[in-house]
Amino acid sequence: MRIQLKGRGGATADEELLSRVEKKLGKVAKQVSPLAELTIELREERDDHVAEAALKLKGVTLRASERAPDMGRALNLLADDLARQVKKHRDKRRGRREAHRAAAEEQAV
């Protein structure tokens, strides 16, 4: 999975933060193709830190946005949200594939 990190409105996207993002999103990276693209935008608004992500997979884009008092917490929430969405998408695709296979076997009989 390729990761692109952007900082806006006072938030900085440095190497330390990128390594933290890679570590937190390791579970998601194992479940998606190496060709998947993840764009994370970090910004500061008044008292909160906002992390927004767009994960581009084959045929679908999953989006998540989280807000927290500190950037670490926002990234943790974002990672959990993306992991949930990827799992749901994988299960949905697997169900379609199995239904299609079952229908093909019935027609063959």
N, C-alpha and C positions, 0 to 999 in steps of 0.2 A: 504494500500500500504506500503510495506516495503522499507525503504530507507537506502542505504549504501553510505557513503561519504568517498572519498579518497583524500588525498592531495599529490601532487608530485612536485618535483622541487622547493622547497621553500614555497609552499602553505601549510597552515595548515588547517586541518579539525577539528575544535573544536566544543564544544557543542553549542556555540552561533551561529555559522554558520549553524549547523544542524537544530536548531530551526527556523532560518531564511528561510532555504530551505523548511522545512515542512510548514511554513506559506505561502510562495510564491506558492508552488505546491498543496495547498489545493483544488483548483478548479479541478486539474487533478485527485487528489486522490478520489474526489467524483464521478468521471466518470468511474473509473476502479475498478476492483475486489480488495478486500483486499489481495488477494494472489499475486497480481502484484509485481514485484521486480524492483526497480529503483536504478541504480548505477550511481553515479555522481563522476566524476574525476575532480579535480581542480588543475591547475598548472599555474606557472608564466613563461612567455617567454619574454625576453628583456623588452619591455615597456608595454606589454599587459598581461592581466589575461585571461585564457582560462578555460571554463567550458564545459565539455562533459558529455552527459547522454545517458544511454541505459535503456529503459523501456521495460521489458519483460512481455508481455501479453500472453494469451492463443493463441498459434499458430503464434505469430508475435512479432518481436522486433522493437520498434521505437527508432531511434537514433537522437540526436541533438548535435550541437557543436556551441558555441558562443564565441566571443572574444571581449573584451572591456578594456578600460584603468583602470577600477577598478572592483573588484570581485562582488560587489553588482549589478552593471549594467549588467555584464555577466550573473549572475543568473537570473535577471529579463528577459533578452532576451531569455534565455534558457527555463524558465517557459512558456513564451508566445508561443515559438516554439512547445514545447511538448503539450500544450493545443490545439493548432491548429491541430497537427497531431492526437491526440486522438479523437477530434471531427470528423475529416475526416474519421478516421477508424470506429468510431461508426456509422456514417451515411452510410458508405459503407456496413457494416454488416446488418444494418436495411433494406437497399434497397434490398439486396440479400434475406433476410428473407421474405419480403413482396412479391417479385417476385415469390419466391418458393411457398408461400401460395396461390397466385393468380393462378399459374399454376395447383396446386393440386385441387383447386375449379373448374377450367375449366374441368379437367379430370373427376371429380365426376359428372358433369352435363351431 
